[in-house]
Amino acid sequence: MLDIEKIIQIAKENNGIVTSSDVTKLGISRMVLKYLVEQNKLIKLDRGVYGLPQTRKDIYFDEQNRYKKGIYFSLSALYLLGYVDEYVDKLYLAFPQTYNTTKAKNRGIICMNQAPSNYEVGAIDIKTSQNNIVRVYCIERTLCELIRDNEIPKSIIKQSFIKYFRNSDANIDKLKAFAKMFNCENKINTIIDLLI
């Protein structure tokens, strides 16, 4: 199989997306990507991210591909997990405590640095609406972080908790464990008493 065919095949297997690092791992020159763009067989979606011509831009995948250490939290997590219906105009990414977030902040991303002991806790992989895989904090961790954030509208928090408790997958024990970890047990217990 020719290099061009390999790259197109990778894109087809990854929802129309191929990255320059995918190509490098196969030992193929990145110049082949440039050639495919010139031939209109690929479009450049972002730095190091290419797609088949019919591929729609996926902002969540693109930004996480740019900031590989980032994990979606807060309103971004709620949107990706299906707990808010409206598209969130700002992206929220959590990073390890030592990660330099200056570039992400300059792009308008709301950043949170996490202690190493908490950074990966509750992180899961989910598919975006364009079927790309991204990292996001689970709903139980997200709910606990939301009630600690004074800038999130109360109506969104209330809507999210109501939807959570109506969901057959709601795991109260897991929610309480995250509440203990993030020192918000009293608030979570009050919400549980009110909504269950």
Residue frames as a rotation matrix with the C-alpha (Angstrom) as fourth column:
MET 1
0.581 0.814 0.000 0.00
0.814 -0.581 0.000 0.00
0.000 0.000 -1.000 0.00
LEU 2
-0.159 -0.620 0.768 1.33
0.577 -0.690 -0.437 3.43
0.801 0.374 0.468 -0.94
ASP 3
-0.853 -0.237 -0.465 1.91
0.520 -0.459 -0.720 6.12
-0.043 -0.856 0.515 1.69
ILE 4
-0.794 0.602 0.083 -0.97
-0.551 -0.770 0.322 8.18
0.258 0.210 0.943 0.29
GLU 5
-0.034 0.804 -0.593 -3.33
-0.198 0.576 0.793 5.21
0.980 0.144 0.139 0.55
LYS 6
-0.390 -0.189 -0.901 -2.16
0.766 0.476 -0.432 4.50
0.511 -0.859 -0.040 4.11
ILE 7
-0.991 -0.011 -0.132 -2.89
0.081 -0.837 -0.540 8.07
-0.105 -0.546 0.831 5.19
ILE 8
-0.465 0.880 -0.096 -6.35
-0.710 -0.305 0.635 8.07
0.529 0.363 0.767 3.59
GLN 9
-0.048 0.414 -0.909 -7.07
0.221 0.892 0.394 4.71
0.974 -0.182 -0.134 5.24
ILE 10
-0.740 -0.266 -0.618 -6.06
0.654 -0.064 -0.754 6.04
0.161 -0.962 0.221 8.67
ALA 11
-0.897 0.440 0.044 -8.40
-0.442 -0.891 -0.103 9.01
-0.006 -0.112 0.994 8.18
LYS 12
-0.191 0.872 -0.450 -11.28
-0.516 0.301 0.802 6.72
0.835 0.386 0.392 7.18
GLU 13
-0.121 0.068 -0.990 -10.72
0.574 0.819 -0.014 4.57
0.810 -0.570 -0.138 10.28
ASN 14
-0.644 -0.209 -0.735 -10.66
0.747 -0.376 -0.548 7.67
-0.162 -0.903 0.398 12.56
ASN 15
0.297 0.906 -0.303 -13.87
0.757 -0.416 -0.504 9.46
-0.583 -0.080 -0.809 11.59
GLY 16
0.788 0.031 0.615 -12.15
0.542 -0.510 -0.668 11.30
0.293 0.860 -0.418 8.75
ILE 17
0.861 -0.471 0.190 -9.27
-0.507 -0.772 0.384 12.59
-0.034 -0.427 -0.903 10.92
VAL 18
0.584 -0.790 -0.184 -5.53
0.732 0.611 -0.302 11.96
0.351 0.042 0.936 10.62
THR 19
0.927 -0.314 -0.205 -2.83
-0.130 -0.782 0.609 13.74
-0.352 -0.538 -0.766 12.60
SER 20
0.497 -0.826 -0.267 0.76
-0.669 -0.170 -0.723 14.48
0.552 0.538 -0.637 11.70
SER 21
-0.242 -0.592 0.769 1.85
-0.927 0.375 -0.003 12.32
-0.286 -0.714 -0.639 14.65
ASP 22
0.596 0.491 0.635 -0.16
-0.237 0.863 -0.445 9.38
-0.767 0.115 0.631 13.18
VAL 23
0.954 -0.232 -0.190 1.80
-0.174 0.089 -0.981 9.78
0.245 0.969 0.044 9.96
THR 24
0.147 -0.958 0.248 5.15
-0.907 -0.230 -0.352 10.12
0.394 -0.173 -0.903 11.72
LYS 25
0.095 -0.044 0.994 4.50
-0.719 0.688 0.100 6.92
-0.688 -0.725 0.034 13.72
LEU 26
0.835 0.271 0.479 4.17
0.110 0.771 -0.627 5.06
-0.540 0.576 0.614 10.42
GLY 27
-0.143 -0.986 0.091 7.48
0.454 0.017 0.891 6.47
-0.879 0.168 0.445 9.21
ILE 28
0.225 0.310 0.924 5.80
0.967 -0.186 -0.174 8.52
0.118 0.933 -0.341 6.50
SER 29
-0.825 -0.563 0.057 7.07
0.561 -0.827 -0.046 12.01
0.073 -0.006 0.997 5.71
ARG 30
-0.157 0.761 -0.629 4.77
0.505 -0.486 -0.713 14.86
-0.849 -0.430 -0.308 6.75
MET 31
-0.734 -0.156 -0.661 5.33
-0.429 -0.648 0.629 16.27
-0.527 0.745 0.409 3.28
VAL 32
-0.870 0.486 0.078 2.84
0.418 0.644 0.641 13.66
0.261 0.590 -0.764 2.05
LEU 33
-0.114 0.836 -0.536 0.17
0.848 -0.199 -0.491 15.43
-0.518 -0.511 -0.686 4.15
LYS 34
-0.282 -0.073 -0.956 1.04
-0.178 -0.976 0.127 18.73
-0.943 0.207 0.263 2.46
TYR 35
-0.975 -0.104 -0.199 0.80
-0.216 0.194 0.957 17.02
-0.060 0.975 -0.212 -0.94
LEU 36
-0.593 0.805 -0.022 -2.64
0.799 0.592 0.104 15.55
0.096 0.044 -0.994 -0.06
VAL 37
0.002 0.550 -0.835 -3.87
0.474 -0.736 -0.484 19.02
-0.881 -0.395 -0.262 0.96
GLU 38
-0.563 -0.294 -0.772 -2.61
-0.456 -0.669 0.587 20.49
-0.689 0.683 0.243 -2.33
GLN 39
-0.966 0.192 -0.175 -4.42
-0.040 0.556 0.830 17.71
0.256 0.809 -0.529 -4.21
ASN 40
-0.344 0.872 0.349 -7.66
-0.892 -0.419 0.169 18.42
0.293 -0.254 0.922 -2.23
LYS 41
-0.092 0.259 -0.962 -7.67
0.043 0.966 0.256 14.88
0.995 -0.017 -0.100 -0.82
LEU 42
-0.100 0.056 -0.993 -7.29
0.990 0.109 -0.094 16.24
0.103 -0.992 -0.067 2.73
ILE 43
0.462 0.180 0.868 -8.09
0.108 -0.983 0.146 19.56
0.880 0.026 -0.474 4.37
LYS 44
-0.679 -0.697 -0.229 -6.06
0.384 -0.072 -0.920 21.12
0.625 -0.713 0.317 7.14
LEU 45
0.418 0.890 -0.184 -8.37
0.578 -0.104 0.810 21.42
0.701 -0.444 -0.557 10.14
ASP 46
0.966 -0.208 0.157 -5.79
-0.252 -0.591 0.766 22.69
-0.066 -0.779 -0.623 12.58
ARG 47
0.110 -0.992 -0.058 -2.09
-0.972 -0.096 -0.214 22.56
0.207 0.080 -0.975 13.30
GLY 48
-0.808 -0.568 0.156 -1.14
-0.586 0.804 -0.103 18.91
-0.068 -0.174 -0.982 12.84
VAL 49
-0.385 0.762 0.520 -4.76
0.121 0.600 -0.791 17.82
-0.915 -0.242 -0.323 12.26
TYR 50
-0.821 0.086 -0.564 -6.09
-0.568 -0.205 0.797 16.92
-0.047 0.975 0.218 8.84
GLY 51
-0.227 0.814 0.535 -9.40
-0.139 0.517 -0.845 15.58
-0.964 -0.266 -0.004 7.63
LEU 52
-0.577 0.202 0.791 -11.08
0.786 0.398 0.472 14.15
-0.219 0.895 -0.388 4.61
PRO 53
-0.914 0.136 0.382 -12.89
0.070 -0.875 0.478 16.91
0.400 0.464 0.791 2.64
GLN 54
-0.011 1.000 0.015 -16.31
0.033 -0.015 0.999 15.93
0.999 0.011 -0.033 4.02
THR 55
-0.256 -0.166 -0.952 -15.07
0.888 0.349 -0.300 16.01
0.382 -0.922 0.058 7.66
ARG 56
0.654 0.496 0.572 -16.71
0.159 -0.829 0.536 18.56
0.740 -0.260 -0.621 9.97
LYS 57
-0.405 -0.803 0.438 -14.56
-0.256 -0.360 -0.897 20.44
0.878 -0.475 -0.060 12.45
ASP 58
0.575 0.476 -0.665 -14.79
0.491 0.450 0.746 19.04
0.655 -0.756 0.025 15.99
ILE 59
0.329 -0.445 0.833 -13.64
-0.476 -0.840 -0.261 21.78
0.815 -0.311 -0.488 18.38
TYR 60
0.772 -0.008 0.635 -13.54
-0.606 0.291 0.740 19.43
-0.191 -0.957 0.220 21.39
PHE 61
0.810 -0.499 0.309 -11.34
0.536 0.843 -0.043 16.90
-0.239 0.201 0.950 19.61
ASP 62
0.512 -0.627 0.587 -9.18
0.386 -0.443 -0.809 19.60
0.767 0.641 0.015 18.02
GLU 63
0.441 -0.336 0.832 -8.41
-0.682 -0.729 0.067 21.39
0.584 -0.597 -0.550 21.29
GLN 64
0.779 -0.187 0.598 -7.72
-0.393 0.598 0.698 18.18
-0.488 -0.779 0.393 23.17
ASN 65
0.753 -0.555 0.353 -5.48
0.654 0.580 -0.485 17.08
0.065 0.597 0.800 20.34
ARG 66
0.391 -0.594 0.703 -3.63
-0.029 -0.771 -0.636 20.40
0.920 0.228 -0.319 20.68
TYR 67
-0.187 -0.372 0.909 -3.43
-0.919 -0.262 -0.296 20.12
0.348 -0.891 -0.293 24.50
LYS 68
-0.110 0.127 -0.986 -3.07
-0.216 0.965 0.149 16.37
0.970 0.229 -0.079 24.97
LYS 69
-0.878 -0.258 -0.403 -2.84
0.320 0.309 -0.896 16.61
0.356 -0.915 -0.189 28.77
GLY 70
-0.737 0.617 0.277 -6.19
-0.669 -0.725 -0.164 18.43
0.100 -0.306 0.947 28.98
ILE 71
-0.756 0.631 -0.174 -9.31
0.645 0.764 -0.033 16.79
0.112 -0.137 -0.984 30.41
TYR 72
-0.448 0.658 0.605 -12.69
-0.060 -0.697 0.714 18.48
0.892 0.284 0.352 29.91
PHE 73
-0.709 0.251 -0.659 -14.40
0.704 0.189 -0.685 19.64
-0.048 -0.949 -0.310 33.11
SER 74
-0.677 0.473 -0.564 -17.22
-0.011 -0.773 -0.635 21.92
-0.736 -0.423 0.529 34.27
LEU 75
0.214 0.868 -0.448 -19.61
-0.529 -0.283 -0.800 23.15
-0.821 0.409 0.398 31.55
SER 76
-0.218 -0.353 -0.910 -17.63
-0.959 0.251 0.133 21.42
0.181 0.902 -0.393 28.79
ALA 77
-0.989 -0.139 0.054 -17.98
-0.148 0.952 -0.270 18.11
-0.014 -0.275 -0.961 30.64
LEU 78
-0.350 0.932 0.094 -21.72
-0.089 0.066 -0.994 18.70
-0.932 -0.356 0.060 31.16
TYR 79
0.238 0.421 -0.875 -22.19
-0.876 -0.296 -0.381 19.32
-0.419 0.857 0.299 27.45
LEU 80
-0.464 -0.521 -0.716 -20.12
-0.797 0.599 0.081 16.32
0.387 0.608 -0.694 26.35
LEU 81
-0.988 0.104 0.117 -21.88
0.021 0.827 -0.562 14.07
-0.155 -0.553 -0.819 28.88
GLY 82
-0.579 0.804 0.140 -25.29
0.368 0.104 0.924 15.24
0.728 0.586 -0.355 27.65
TYR 83
-0.302 0.447 -0.842 -26.37
0.942 0.005 -0.335 17.10
-0.145 -0.895 -0.423 30.79
VAL 84
-0.136 0.339 -0.931 -26.86
-0.052 -0.941 -0.335 20.48
-0.989 0.003 0.146 29.12
ASP 85
0.442 0.464 0.768 -28.50
0.693 0.367 -0.621 20.92
-0.570 0.806 -0.159 25.76
GLU 86
0.991 -0.036 -0.129 -26.97
-0.100 -0.842 -0.530 24.21
-0.090 0.538 -0.838 24.71
TYR 87
0.426 -0.898 0.112 -23.52
0.673 0.231 -0.703 24.43
0.605 0.375 0.703 23.16
VAL 88
0.676 -0.296 -0.675 -21.07
0.513 -0.468 0.720 25.97
-0.529 -0.832 -0.164 25.62
ASP 89
0.947 -0.230 0.222 -19.22
0.040 -0.603 -0.797 28.91
0.317 0.764 -0.562 24.10
LYS 90
0.241 -0.906 0.348 -16.13
-0.956 -0.284 -0.078 28.48
0.170 -0.314 -0.934 26.31
LEU 91
0.448 -0.195 -0.873 -14.02
0.006 0.977 -0.215 25.37
0.894 0.091 0.439 26.67
TYR 92
0.589 -0.212 0.779 -12.96
-0.808 -0.148 0.571 24.14
-0.006 -0.966 -0.258 30.11
LEU 93
0.521 -0.507 -0.687 -9.79
0.006 0.807 -0.591 22.00
0.853 0.304 0.424 30.33
ALA 94
0.883 -0.299 0.362 -8.06
-0.378 0.006 0.926 20.64
-0.279 -0.954 -0.108 33.43
PHE 95
0.470 -0.823 -0.320 -4.31
-0.258 0.219 -0.941 20.07
0.844 0.525 -0.110 33.39
PRO 96
0.349 -0.458 -0.818 -1.68
0.857 0.508 0.081 18.64
0.379 -0.730 0.570 35.75
GLN 97
0.793 0.040 -0.608 -0.48
0.457 -0.699 0.550 21.15
-0.403 -0.714 -0.573 38.32
THR 98
-0.067 -0.948 -0.311 2.89
0.269 -0.318 0.909 21.68
-0.961 -0.023 0.276 36.65
TYR 99
-0.087 0.090 0.992 1.47
0.985 0.155 0.073 22.16
-0.148 0.984 -0.103 33.12
ASN 100
-0.808 -0.217 -0.548 1.99
0.155 -0.975 0.157 25.62
-0.568 0.042 0.822 31.60
THR 101
-0.052 0.927 0.372 -1.50
0.872 0.223 -0.435 26.79
-0.486 0.302 -0.820 30.57
THR 102
-0.375 -0.140 -0.917 -0.51
-0.014 -0.988 0.157 30.17
-0.927 0.071 0.368 29.11
LYS 103
-0.974 -0.028 -0.223 -1.10
-0.221 -0.051 0.974 29.19
-0.039 0.998 0.044 25.47
ALA 104
-0.553 0.828 -0.093 -4.44
0.780 0.553 0.292 27.55
0.294 0.089 -0.952 26.26
LYS 105
-0.034 0.522 -0.852 -5.58
0.710 -0.588 -0.388 30.62
-0.704 -0.618 -0.350 28.22
ASN 106
-0.645 -0.279 -0.711 -4.52
-0.225 -0.820 0.526 32.86
-0.730 0.499 0.467 25.33
ARG 107
-0.930 0.361 -0.070 -6.86
0.063 0.343 0.937 30.82
0.363 0.867 -0.342 23.11
GLY 108
-0.342 0.840 0.421 -9.75
-0.793 -0.499 0.351 31.61
0.505 -0.213 0.837 25.48
ILE 109
0.048 0.305 -0.951 -9.82
0.190 0.932 0.309 28.24
0.981 -0.196 -0.013 27.24
ILE 110
0.527 0.149 0.837 -10.78
-0.781 -0.305 0.545 28.23
0.336 -0.941 -0.045 30.92
CYS 111
-0.033 -0.683 -0.730 -7.98
-0.119 0.728 -0.676 26.25
0.992 0.064 -0.105 32.60
MET 112
0.779 0.170 0.603 -7.77
-0.619 0.056 0.784 24.50
0.099 -0.984 0.149 35.94
ASN 113
-0.236 -0.889 -0.391 -4.54
-0.572 0.453 -0.684 23.00
0.786 0.062 -0.616 37.26
GLN 114
0.815 0.579 0.009 -5.00
-0.405 0.559 0.724 19.87
0.414 -0.594 0.690 39.35
ALA 115
0.085 -0.741 0.666 -2.79
-0.903 0.226 0.367 18.24
-0.422 -0.632 -0.650 41.95
PRO 116
-0.598 -0.407 -0.691 -1.26
-0.715 0.661 0.229 15.03
0.363 0.631 -0.686 40.62
SER 117
-0.949 0.227 0.218 -3.30
0.045 0.784 -0.620 12.97
-0.311 -0.578 -0.754 43.08
ASN 118
-0.107 0.989 -0.101 -6.60
0.042 -0.097 -0.994 14.35
-0.993 -0.110 -0.031 41.68
TYR 119
-0.475 -0.144 -0.868 -5.77
-0.705 -0.528 0.473 14.95
-0.527 0.837 0.149 38.02
GLU 120
-0.823 0.082 -0.561 -6.75
-0.390 0.636 0.666 11.53
0.412 0.768 -0.491 36.59
VAL 121
-0.859 0.506 0.073 -9.43
0.246 0.534 -0.809 10.66
-0.449 -0.677 -0.583 39.16
GLY 122
0.052 0.997 -0.065 -12.77
0.211 -0.074 -0.975 10.25
-0.976 0.037 -0.214 37.41
ALA 123
-0.314 -0.208 -0.927 -11.36
-0.791 -0.482 0.376 10.81
-0.525 0.851 -0.013 33.90
ILE 124
0.088 0.413 0.906 -13.19
0.286 0.861 -0.420 8.81
-0.954 0.296 -0.042 31.23
ASP 125
-0.943 -0.312 -0.114 -13.13
-0.045 -0.220 0.975 8.58
-0.329 0.924 0.193 27.44
ILE 126
0.073 0.985 0.154 -16.30
0.315 0.124 -0.941 9.49
-0.946 0.117 -0.301 25.55
LYS 127
-0.460 -0.146 0.876 -17.28
0.885 -0.004 0.465 10.19
-0.064 0.989 0.131 21.96
THR 128
-0.744 0.224 -0.630 -18.08
-0.168 -0.975 -0.148 13.68
-0.647 -0.004 0.762 20.74
SER 129
0.339 0.936 -0.097 -21.04
-0.276 0.001 -0.961 14.31
-0.899 0.353 0.258 18.43
GLN 130
0.486 -0.247 -0.839 -18.63
-0.868 -0.026 -0.495 13.65
0.101 0.969 -0.226 15.54
ASN 131
0.989 0.043 -0.140 -17.60
-0.023 0.990 0.142 10.29
0.144 -0.137 0.980 17.07
ASN 132
0.066 -0.997 0.050 -14.11
-0.135 -0.058 -0.989 11.37
0.989 0.058 -0.139 18.10
ILE 133
0.470 0.034 -0.882 -12.78
0.761 0.491 0.425 10.20
0.447 -0.871 0.205 21.46
VAL 134
-0.035 -0.471 0.881 -11.99
-0.281 -0.842 -0.461 12.85
0.959 -0.264 -0.103 24.10
ARG 135
-0.559 -0.208 -0.803 -11.14
0.687 0.427 -0.588 12.75
0.465 -0.880 -0.096 27.84
VAL 136
-0.094 0.624 0.776 -13.67
-0.380 -0.743 0.551 14.18
0.920 -0.243 0.308 30.25
TYR 137
-0.929 -0.135 0.345 -14.34
-0.369 0.249 -0.896 13.94
0.035 -0.959 -0.281 33.97
CYS 138
-0.659 0.710 -0.249 -17.24
0.632 0.702 0.328 11.65
0.408 0.059 -0.911 34.89
ILE 139
0.026 0.789 0.614 -20.58
0.129 -0.612 0.781 13.21
0.991 0.058 -0.118 35.85
GLU 140
0.698 0.250 -0.671 -20.16
0.659 0.143 0.739 12.53
0.281 -0.958 -0.065 39.57
ARG 141
-0.273 -0.859 -0.432 -16.87
0.910 -0.377 0.175 14.43
-0.313 -0.345 0.885 39.74
THR 142
-0.677 0.046 0.735 -18.27
0.447 -0.767 0.460 17.16
0.585 0.639 0.499 37.51
LEU 143
0.402 0.906 0.130 -21.31
0.361 -0.287 0.887 17.67
0.842 -0.310 -0.442 39.75
CYS 144
0.529 -0.268 -0.805 -19.10
0.832 -0.023 0.554 17.96
-0.167 -0.963 0.211 42.84
GLU 145
-0.606 -0.795 0.019 -16.87
0.774 -0.584 0.242 20.51
-0.182 0.161 0.970 41.13
LEU 146
-0.329 0.556 0.763 -19.89
0.471 -0.604 0.643 22.50
0.818 0.571 -0.063 39.91
ILE 147
0.690 0.697 -0.195 -21.28
0.511 -0.278 0.813 23.13
0.513 -0.661 -0.548 43.38
ARG 148
0.227 -0.701 -0.676 -17.90
0.820 -0.236 0.521 24.47
-0.525 -0.673 0.521 44.45
ASP 149
-0.727 -0.490 0.481 -17.79
0.685 -0.561 0.464 26.95
0.042 0.667 0.744 41.54
ASN 150
-0.247 0.638 -0.729 -19.60
0.462 -0.584 -0.667 30.21
-0.852 -0.501 -0.151 42.32
GLU 151
-0.642 -0.070 -0.764 -19.51
-0.491 -0.728 0.479 31.35
-0.589 0.682 0.433 38.67
ILE 152
-0.930 0.367 -0.012 -21.74
0.246 0.648 0.721 28.57
0.273 0.667 -0.693 37.31
PRO 153
-0.459 0.830 0.319 -25.40
-0.735 -0.556 0.389 29.62
0.500 -0.056 0.864 37.11
LYS 154
-0.651 0.269 0.710 -27.54
-0.534 0.501 -0.681 27.90
-0.539 -0.822 -0.183 39.75
SER 155
0.418 0.884 -0.210 -30.12
-0.772 0.223 -0.595 27.00
-0.479 0.411 0.776 37.09
ILE 156
0.219 -0.428 -0.877 -27.54
-0.726 0.529 -0.440 24.88
0.652 0.733 -0.195 35.22
ILE 157
-0.819 -0.531 0.217 -26.44
-0.522 0.533 -0.666 23.15
0.238 -0.659 -0.713 38.43
LYS 158
-0.293 0.806 0.515 -30.06
-0.619 0.250 -0.744 22.40
-0.728 -0.537 0.425 39.37
GLN 159
0.566 0.503 -0.653 -30.90
-0.822 0.289 -0.490 21.11
-0.058 0.815 0.577 35.87
SER 160
-0.169 -0.750 -0.639 -27.82
-0.686 0.555 -0.471 18.86
0.708 0.359 -0.608 35.92
PHE 161
-0.872 -0.127 0.473 -28.59
-0.466 0.511 -0.722 17.33
-0.150 -0.850 -0.505 39.31
ILE 162
0.098 0.978 0.185 -32.23
-0.698 0.200 -0.687 16.72
-0.709 -0.062 0.702 38.37
LYS 163
0.524 0.041 -0.851 -31.16
-0.786 0.409 -0.464 15.01
0.329 0.912 0.247 35.15
TYR 164
-0.563 -0.809 -0.167 -28.56
-0.634 0.553 -0.541 12.97
0.530 -0.198 -0.824 37.05
PHE 165
-0.720 0.292 0.630 -31.03
-0.481 0.444 -0.756 11.66
-0.500 -0.847 -0.179 39.62
ARG 166
0.418 0.895 -0.156 -33.53
-0.710 0.215 -0.671 10.77
-0.567 0.391 0.725 36.87
ASN 167
0.076 -0.505 -0.859 -30.85
-0.883 0.367 -0.294 8.80
0.464 0.781 -0.418 35.04
SER 168
0.939 0.314 -0.137 -30.91
-0.240 0.887 0.394 5.04
0.245 -0.337 0.909 35.63
ASP 169
0.334 -0.903 -0.271 -27.08
0.519 0.417 -0.746 5.10
0.787 0.108 0.608 35.75
ALA 170
0.380 -0.180 0.907 -27.01
-0.597 -0.797 0.092 7.49
0.707 -0.577 -0.410 38.73
ASN 171
0.158 -0.459 -0.875 -24.55
0.583 0.758 -0.292 6.14
0.797 -0.464 0.387 41.31
ILE 172
0.826 0.282 0.487 -25.18
-0.165 -0.706 0.689 7.87
0.539 -0.649 -0.537 44.65
ASP 173
0.810 -0.569 -0.141 -22.32
0.411 0.381 0.828 6.06
-0.418 -0.729 0.543 46.38
LYS 174
-0.020 -0.824 0.566 -19.88
0.994 -0.075 -0.074 7.23
0.104 0.561 0.821 43.70
LEU 175
0.303 0.224 0.926 -21.26
0.265 -0.954 0.143 10.78
0.915 0.202 -0.348 43.96
LYS 176
0.988 0.088 0.128 -20.78
-0.101 -0.259 0.961 10.71
0.117 -0.962 -0.246 47.76
ALA 177
0.488 -0.873 -0.004 -17.22
0.788 0.438 0.433 9.39
-0.377 -0.214 0.901 47.36
PHE 178
-0.166 -0.514 0.842 -16.33
0.790 -0.580 -0.199 12.31
0.590 0.632 0.502 45.07
ALA 179
0.642 0.463 0.611 -18.07
0.009 -0.801 0.598 14.70
0.767 -0.379 -0.518 47.49
LYS 180
0.907 -0.367 -0.206 -15.83
0.286 0.176 0.942 13.43
-0.310 -0.913 0.264 50.28
MET 181
0.106 -0.927 0.361 -12.74
0.984 0.149 0.094 13.74
-0.141 0.346 0.928 48.07
PHE 182
-0.392 -0.219 0.893 -13.59
0.580 -0.812 0.056 17.35
0.714 0.540 0.446 47.10
ASN 183
-0.851 -0.037 -0.523 -14.80
0.504 -0.338 -0.795 18.43
-0.147 -0.941 0.306 50.56
CYS 184
-0.736 0.676 0.040 -18.38
-0.624 -0.700 0.349 19.17
0.264 0.231 0.936 49.58
GLU 185
-0.855 0.364 -0.369 -20.20
0.412 0.910 -0.056 16.37
0.315 -0.200 -0.928 51.44
ASN 186
-0.593 0.660 -0.461 -22.63
0.334 -0.320 -0.887 18.68
-0.732 -0.680 -0.031 53.23
LYS 187
-0.410 0.425 -0.807 -23.75
-0.746 -0.665 0.029 20.38
-0.524 0.614 0.590 50.02
ILE 188
-0.725 0.113 -0.680 -24.13
-0.461 0.653 0.600 17.06
0.512 0.749 -0.422 48.17
ASN 189
-0.843 0.426 -0.329 -26.06
0.538 0.692 -0.481 15.48
0.023 -0.583 -0.812 51.05
THR 190
-0.480 0.681 -0.553 -28.41
-0.099 -0.668 -0.737 18.48
-0.872 -0.300 0.388 51.12
ILE 191
-0.441 0.273 -0.855 -29.00
-0.893 -0.230 0.387 18.17
-0.091 0.934 0.345 47.37
ILE 192
-0.857 0.113 -0.502 -29.59
-0.023 0.966 0.256 14.42
0.514 0.232 -0.826 47.66
ASP 193
-0.740 0.601 -0.303 -32.13
0.499 0.188 -0.846 15.00
-0.452 -0.777 -0.438 50.46
LEU 194
-0.356 0.609 -0.709 -33.94
-0.434 -0.779 -0.451 17.64
-0.827 0.147 0.542 48.39
LEU 195
-0.223 0.204 -0.953 -34.03
-0.974 -0.084 0.210 15.79
-0.038 0.975 0.218 45.08
ILE 196
-0.809 -0.036 -0.587 -34.48
-0.164 0.972 0.167 12.14
0.564 0.231 -0.793 46.02
